[in-house]
């Protein structure tokens, strides 16, 4: 092999590393903008300004705001899956999920972005991370995931946690006279492995 064949992969690795760093910087900026302005009100122009990029540069990383929201939510799903692993049963995994979902606005914004995602890489990444989070919930809670009815139970528990997070975040759970711990306890009883 000649010298040029050795240099090309090195240049490609450097370019890929630079691209990954830029993408990470954009996501970090988007997270700051979402925390400050709300994920639903996030704009590519605002993210570009926060990241120190020209607005058009973001289109090299994300086709639109929906793809950016899905990327943020996919990252949140990774954090969610990690927090549920080894959390100590359904109550522990549920508490970890509830804590994350109550504070992460990107998940709700991503649900609105999914119909507009067009089935691209961002949607596939989100779906893969969602499956990983469901698997982590299944493993942490002791719910099997080896057949369709069991998988349905895991999705049902995840849906209950998402709804519980929505009620808690909006103050409706407290207004109804319930605590998250009380509901998590009932959920654990209903879905004992």
C-alpha positions as CSV (number, residue, x, y, z in Angstrom):
1,X,0.0,0.0,0.0
2,X,1.2,3.4,-0.8
3,X,1.5,6.4,1.6
4,X,-1.7,8.0,0.2
5,X,-3.8,4.9,1.1
6,X,-2.7,5.3,4.8
7,X,-3.4,9.0,4.9
8,X,-6.9,8.9,3.5
9,X,-8.4,6.9,6.4
10,X,-6.6,9.2,8.9
11,X,-8.1,12.3,7.2
12,X,-11.5,10.6,7.2
13,X,-11.2,9.7,10.9
14,X,-10.3,13.4,11.6
15,X,-13.2,14.7,9.6
16,X,-15.6,12.2,11.2
17,X,-14.4,13.2,14.7
18,X,-14.8,16.9,13.9
19,X,-18.3,16.3,12.6
20,X,-19.2,14.3,15.7
21,X,-17.9,17.2,17.9
22,X,-19.9,19.7,15.9
23,X,-23.0,17.6,16.2
24,X,-22.5,17.2,19.9
25,X,-22.0,21.0,20.3
26,X,-25.2,21.6,18.4
27,X,-27.1,19.2,20.6
28,X,-25.7,20.8,23.7
29,X,-26.7,24.2,22.4
30,X,-30.2,22.9,21.6
31,X,-30.5,21.4,25.1
32,X,-29.6,24.9,26.6
33,X,-32.1,26.6,24.3
34,X,-34.8,24.1,25.1
35,X,-34.2,24.5,28.8
36,X,-34.4,28.3,28.5
37,X,-37.2,28.7,25.9
38,X,-39.0,25.4,26.0
39,X,-38.4,22.5,23.6
40,X,-41.6,23.3,21.6
41,X,-40.4,26.8,20.9
42,X,-36.9,25.7,19.9
43,X,-35.8,27.1,16.5
44,X,-32.8,26.1,14.4
45,X,-31.8,29.8,14.2
46,X,-31.8,30.1,18.0
47,X,-29.8,26.9,18.3
48,X,-27.3,28.0,15.7
49,X,-26.8,31.3,17.5
50,X,-26.3,29.5,20.8
51,X,-23.8,27.1,19.2
52,X,-21.9,29.8,17.3
53,X,-22.8,28.4,13.9
54,X,-24.3,30.0,10.9
55,X,-28.0,28.9,10.7
56,X,-27.5,27.2,7.3
57,X,-24.7,25.1,8.8
58,X,-27.2,23.2,11.0
59,X,-28.9,21.8,7.9
60,X,-25.7,19.7,7.3
61,X,-26.5,17.9,10.6
62,X,-30.4,18.0,10.8
63,X,-32.9,18.5,8.0
64,X,-35.3,20.4,10.2
65,X,-36.3,21.2,13.8
66,X,-38.2,17.8,14.1
67,X,-35.0,15.9,13.4
68,X,-33.2,18.0,16.0
69,X,-35.9,17.3,18.6
70,X,-35.8,13.6,17.8
71,X,-32.0,13.6,18.3
72,X,-32.4,15.3,21.7
73,X,-35.1,12.8,22.7
74,X,-33.0,9.9,21.5
75,X,-30.2,11.1,23.8
76,X,-32.7,11.4,26.7
77,X,-33.9,7.9,26.0
78,X,-30.3,6.7,26.4
79,X,-30.1,8.4,29.8
80,X,-33.4,7.0,30.7
81,X,-32.4,3.5,29.9
82,X,-29.2,3.8,31.9
83,X,-31.1,5.2,34.9
84,X,-33.5,2.3,34.9
85,X,-30.9,-0.4,34.7
86,X,-30.4,-2.0,38.1
87,X,-32.9,0.5,39.7
88,X,-34.4,-2.2,41.9
89,X,-37.6,-3.6,40.6
90,X,-40.5,-1.8,38.9
91,X,-40.9,0.8,41.7
92,X,-37.2,1.8,41.3
93,X,-37.2,1.8,37.5
94,X,-40.5,3.7,37.6
95,X,-39.2,6.3,40.0
96,X,-36.1,6.7,37.8
97,X,-38.2,7.0,34.7
98,X,-40.6,9.4,36.4
99,X,-37.8,11.7,37.6
100,X,-36.4,11.9,34.1
101,X,-39.7,12.3,32.3
102,X,-40.9,15.0,34.7
103,X,-38.0,17.2,33.8
104,X,-37.3,16.3,30.1
105,X,-39.5,18.4,27.9
106,X,-37.9,17.0,24.8
107,X,-39.9,13.7,25.0
108,X,-43.2,15.5,24.6
109,X,-41.8,17.7,21.9
110,X,-40.5,14.7,20.1
111,X,-43.8,13.0,20.1
112,X,-45.2,15.9,18.1
113,X,-42.2,15.8,15.8
114,X,-42.5,12.1,14.9
115,X,-45.3,12.4,12.4
116,X,-43.1,14.9,10.5
117,X,-39.9,12.9,10.7
118,X,-40.4,11.1,7.4
119,X,-38.9,7.8,8.5
120,X,-35.3,9.0,8.2
121,X,-32.2,8.3,10.3
122,X,-33.4,10.5,13.1
123,X,-36.6,8.5,13.5
124,X,-34.7,5.2,13.3
125,X,-32.3,6.3,16.0
126,X,-35.2,7.4,18.2
127,X,-37.0,4.1,17.7
128,X,-33.9,2.1,18.5
129,X,-33.3,4.1,21.6
130,X,-37.0,3.7,22.6
131,X,-36.7,-0.1,22.2
132,X,-33.5,0.0,24.4
133,X,-35.4,2.0,27.1
134,X,-38.3,-0.5,27.0
135,X,-35.8,-3.4,27.3
136,X,-34.2,-1.7,30.3
137,X,-37.6,-1.2,31.9
138,X,-38.4,-4.8,31.3
139,X,-35.1,-6.0,32.7
140,X,-35.1,-3.7,35.7
141,X,-38.7,-4.5,36.6
142,X,-38.4,-8.2,36.1
143,X,-41.1,-8.2,33.5
144,X,-40.4,-10.7,30.8
145,X,-40.1,-9.5,27.2
146,X,-39.9,-12.8,25.4
147,X,-43.4,-12.9,24.0
148,X,-46.0,-10.6,22.6
149,X,-48.3,-10.4,25.7
150,X,-45.3,-9.7,27.9
151,X,-44.0,-7.0,25.5
152,X,-47.5,-5.5,25.6
153,X,-47.3,-5.3,29.4
154,X,-43.9,-3.5,29.2
155,X,-45.4,-0.9,26.8
156,X,-48.4,-0.6,29.0
157,X,-46.2,0.1,32.1
158,X,-44.1,2.6,30.0
159,X,-47.3,4.3,28.9
160,X,-48.5,4.5,32.5
161,X,-45.2,6.1,33.5
162,X,-45.4,8.6,30.7
163,X,-48.9,9.5,31.7
164,X,-47.9,9.7,35.4
165,X,-45.1,12.0,34.5
166,X,-47.5,14.3,32.5
167,X,-49.9,14.4,35.5
168,X,-47.1,15.1,38.0
169,X,-45.5,17.7,35.8
170,X,-48.7,19.6,35.3
171,X,-49.7,19.5,39.0
172,X,-52.8,17.4,38.2
173,X,-51.7,14.4,40.2
174,X,-51.4,16.5,43.3
175,X,-54.7,18.2,42.5
176,X,-56.3,14.8,42.4
177,X,-54.8,14.0,45.8
178,X,-52.2,11.4,44.7
179,X,-48.5,11.1,45.0
180,X,-46.2,9.6,42.4
181,X,-45.0,7.1,45.0
182,X,-48.5,5.9,45.7
183,X,-49.2,5.4,42.0
184,X,-45.9,3.7,41.4
185,X,-46.6,1.3,44.3
186,X,-50.0,0.4,42.8
187,X,-48.3,-0.1,39.4
188,X,-45.8,-2.4,41.0
189,X,-48.5,-4.5,42.6
190,X,-50.4,-4.8,39.3
191,X,-47.4,-5.8,37.3
192,X,-45.5,-8.1,39.7
193,X,-43.2,-10.3,37.7
